[in-house]
Amino acid sequence: MTMADPTAGWLMPYKHAYHRHLAHFMELHHGYSAAYNIHTCHFSRAELLLIQPEDIQRHMRLQAYNDPDYNINPPMNDRPTFCRSSNLESIKKALSCCVPHRTVPWCNRQGNPTESAPVNDIIKEVQKFEVRGEGCPSNAMRPLRENEFIKSLQLLCAQPCFDCKHKHPTLQLWQHTLIRHLDDCAYFEVDNPRGHAQFEFALKTRVCWSKNVMEKRRCPDQACASMSFCCSLLLFTFPF
């Protein structure tokens, strides 16, 4: 999706996930003289061409240190405890998508300012503090243990409503069998699983990829589980 600039005939790229980062950056870039709507704001090509690496670096400093003029040395000893380096990389990716010359390396004050040394340096600096345990704590989730998975199914099945007792446990078991993300499993239909042509003890099913797949030939059928899985699935979700 793009947003047109009627004065220059230029189309500003628009992605819902990236636009809020651009809006927050431009608020700082313009000295907070205006508040921009994170969904509908639009900037001209001339405005975006004025963005320099130092402007992006200053914005990242504000996000990571809560102060664009921070000092990591004594007596201040500021640390990037307000966001992770992965957040800064998301900001870099979002801004890179919106600048006019996003495919041109930064050279002689021209090109894509996100592909410059000052921007990469601040990200590396935050990464170093994270390794030392002085950065923002990670919110990464650990893998789910087997006993926790079984317990969650038992707790769901103990509820009286249909969604908790039958729908959600079935979806979780199907996801576990395919070893797929939840959004992939949500696209399956009842007639997708079927018998395997070569192995009588197995099933195969059409894999419903939800992202990064544009051609049907890249979605081959997948062998998923033994035939007994269907029986165990029914017994678990519809106990007699």
FENFEN-V171974 format. One record per residue. N is the residue number from 1. SS is DSSP state (alpha for helix, beta for strand, coil for the rest). PHI is phi in radians with two decimals (none if undefined). PSI is psi as a letter, one per 40 degrees, with the letter a starting at -180 (* if undefined). Layout:
{{N & SS & PHI & PSI} {N & SS & PHI & PSI}}
//
This chain:
{{1 & coil & none & i} {2 & beta & -2.31 & i} {3 & beta & -2.13 & h} {4 & beta & -1.42 & i} {5 & beta & -1.84 & h} {6 & coil & -1.12 & d} {7 & coil & -1.40 & d} {8 & coil & -2.15 & e} {9 & coil & 1.20 & f} {10 & beta & -1.80 & i} {11 & beta & -1.86 & h} {12 & beta & -1.42 & h} {13 & beta & -1.03 & i} {14 & coil & -2.31 & h} {15 & coil & -2.33 & h} {16 & alpha & -1.00 & d} {17 & alpha & -1.22 & d} {18 & alpha & -1.68 & d} {19 & alpha & -1.14 & d} {20 & alpha & -1.15 & d} {21 & alpha & -1.13 & d} {22 & alpha & -1.12 & d} {23 & alpha & -1.10 & d} {24 & alpha & -1.15 & d} {25 & alpha & -1.13 & d} {26 & alpha & -1.20 & d} {27 & alpha & -1.09 & d} {28 & alpha & -1.17 & d} {29 & alpha & -1.07 & d} {30 & coil & -1.68 & e} {31 & coil & 1.20 & f} {32 & coil & 0.97 & f} {33 & coil & -1.34 & e} {34 & coil & -2.67 & i} {35 & coil & -1.84 & h} {36 & coil & -1.79 & h} {37 & coil & -1.21 & h} {38 & coil & -1.24 & e} {39 & coil & -1.86 & d} {40 & coil & -2.11 & e} {41 & coil & -1.14 & i} {42 & coil & -2.37 & i} {43 & coil & -2.22 & i} {44 & coil & -1.30 & i} {45 & alpha & -1.08 & d} {46 & alpha & -1.10 & d} {47 & alpha & -1.13 & d} {48 & alpha & -1.26 & d} {49 & alpha & -1.23 & e} {50 & coil & -1.40 & e} {51 & coil & -1.19 & h} {52 & coil & -2.01 & i} {53 & alpha & -0.97 & d} {54 & alpha & -1.13 & d} {55 & alpha & -1.16 & d} {56 & alpha & -1.18 & d} {57 & alpha & -1.06 & d} {58 & alpha & -1.11 & d} {59 & alpha & -1.13 & d} {60 & alpha & -1.16 & d} {61 & alpha & -1.08 & d} {62 & alpha & -1.12 & d} {63 & alpha & -1.19 & d} {64 & alpha & -1.46 & d} {65 & alpha & -1.87 & e} {66 & coil & 1.10 & f} {67 & coil & -2.78 & h} {68 & coil & -1.19 & e} {69 & coil & -1.96 & f} {70 & coil & -1.20 & i} {71 & coil & -2.51 & h} {72 & coil & -1.45 & e} {73 & coil & -1.66 & i} {74 & coil & -1.05 & i} {75 & coil & -1.53 & e} {76 & coil & -1.27 & d} {77 & coil & 0.92 & f} {78 & coil & -1.19 & i} {79 & coil & -2.31 & i} {80 & coil & -1.38 & g} {81 & coil & -1.75 & e} {82 & coil & -1.83 & e} {83 & coil & -2.82 & i} {84 & coil & -1.56 & i} {85 & alpha & -1.10 & d} {86 & alpha & -1.13 & d} {87 & alpha & -1.16 & d} {88 & alpha & -1.16 & d} {89 & alpha & -1.16 & d} {90 & alpha & -1.16 & d} {91 & alpha & -1.11 & d} {92 & alpha & -1.04 & d} {93 & alpha & -1.13 & d} {94 & alpha & -1.15 & d} {95 & alpha & -1.19 & d} {96 & alpha & -1.09 & d} {97 & alpha & -1.19 & d} {98 & alpha & -1.71 & e} {99 & coil & -1.26 & i} {100 & coil & -1.08 & d} {101 & coil & -1.84 & f} {102 & coil & -1.21 & e} {103 & coil & -1.68 & e} {104 & coil & -1.78 & h} {105 & coil & -1.06 & i} {106 & coil & -1.30 & h} {107 & beta & -2.73 & h} {108 & coil & 0.97 & f} {109 & coil & 1.11 & f} {110 & beta & -2.37 & i} {111 & coil & 1.92 & a} {112 & coil & -1.60 & h} {113 & alpha & -1.18 & e} {114 & alpha & -1.27 & e} {115 & alpha & -1.67 & f} {116 & coil & -2.17 & i} {117 & alpha & -1.09 & d} {118 & alpha & -1.02 & d} {119 & alpha & -1.22 & d} {120 & alpha & -1.16 & d} {121 & alpha & -1.15 & d} {122 & alpha & -1.18 & d} {123 & alpha & -1.16 & d} {124 & alpha & -1.13 & d} {125 & alpha & -1.10 & d} {126 & alpha & -1.14 & d} {127 & alpha & -1.08 & d} {128 & alpha & -1.09 & d} {129 & alpha & -1.18 & d} {130 & alpha & -1.14 & d} {131 & alpha & -1.10 & d} {132 & coil & -1.39 & e} {133 & coil & 1.39 & e} {134 & coil & -1.92 & e} {135 & coil & -1.78 & a} {136 & coil & -1.24 & h} {137 & coil & -1.04 & i} {138 & coil & -1.36 & i} {139 & coil & -1.82 & e} {140 & coil & -1.11 & h} {141 & coil & -1.58 & i} {142 & coil & -1.39 & i} {143 & coil & -1.09 & i} {144 & coil & -1.33 & h} {145 & coil & -1.39 & i} {146 & alpha & -1.07 & d} {147 & alpha & -1.16 & d} {148 & alpha & -1.23 & d} {149 & alpha & -1.11 & d} {150 & alpha & -1.13 & d} {151 & alpha & -1.12 & d} {152 & alpha & -1.12 & d} {153 & alpha & -1.16 & d} {154 & alpha & -1.14 & d} {155 & alpha & -1.17 & d} {156 & alpha & -1.15 & d} {157 & alpha & -1.18 & e} {158 & coil & -1.39 & e} {159 & coil & -1.46 & i} {160 & coil & -1.38 & d} {161 & coil & -1.30 & i} {162 & alpha & -1.10 & d} {163 & alpha & -1.05 & d} {164 & alpha & -1.29 & d} {165 & alpha & -1.37 & d} {166 & alpha & -2.19 & d} {167 & alpha & -1.14 & d} {168 & alpha & -1.17 & d} {169 & alpha & -1.06 & d} {170 & alpha & -1.09 & d} {171 & alpha & -1.14 & d} {172 & alpha & -1.14 & d} {173 & alpha & -1.16 & d} {174 & alpha & -1.16 & d} {175 & alpha & -1.11 & d} {176 & alpha & -1.09 & d} {177 & alpha & -1.18 & d} {178 & alpha & -1.50 & e} {179 & coil & 0.94 & f} {180 & coil & -2.23 & i} {181 & coil & -1.21 & i} {182 & alpha & -1.10 & d} {183 & alpha & -1.17 & d} {184 & alpha & -1.14 & d} {185 & alpha & -1.19 & d} {186 & coil & -1.20 & e} {187 & coil & -1.62 & e} {188 & coil & -1.30 & i} {189 & coil & -1.98 & i} {190 & coil & -1.08 & d} {191 & coil & -1.55 & e} {192 & coil & -1.21 & d} {193 & coil & -1.23 & h} {194 & beta & -2.72 & i} {195 & beta & -1.16 & i} {196 & coil & -1.53 & h} {197 & coil & -1.25 & d} {198 & coil & -1.79 & d} {199 & coil & -2.13 & h} {200 & coil & -1.17 & d} {201 & coil & -1.50 & e} {202 & beta & -2.09 & i} {203 & beta & -2.03 & i} {204 & beta & -2.35 & i} {205 & beta & -2.59 & i} {206 & beta & -1.31 & h} {207 & coil & -1.55 & h} {208 & coil & -1.73 & g} {209 & coil & -1.19 & h} {210 & coil & -1.78 & e} {211 & coil & -2.46 & i} {212 & coil & 1.11 & e} {213 & coil & -2.21 & h} {214 & coil & -1.96 & e} {215 & coil & -2.17 & i} {216 & alpha & -1.14 & d} {217 & alpha & -1.18 & e} {218 & alpha & -1.57 & e} {219 & coil & -2.13 & g} {220 & coil & -1.23 & i} {221 & beta & -1.11 & i} {222 & beta & -2.12 & h} {223 & beta & -1.26 & h} {224 & beta & -1.98 & d} {225 & beta & -2.73 & i} {226 & beta & -1.26 & i} {227 & coil & -1.09 & d} {228 & alpha & -1.16 & e} {229 & alpha & -1.08 & d} {230 & alpha & -1.07 & d} {231 & alpha & -1.16 & d} {232 & alpha & -1.17 & d} {233 & alpha & -1.11 & d} {234 & alpha & -1.16 & d} {235 & alpha & -1.15 & d} {236 & alpha & -1.29 & d} {237 & alpha & -1.57 & d} {238 & coil & -2.21 & g} {239 & coil & -1.15 & i} {240 & coil & -1.64 & *}}
//
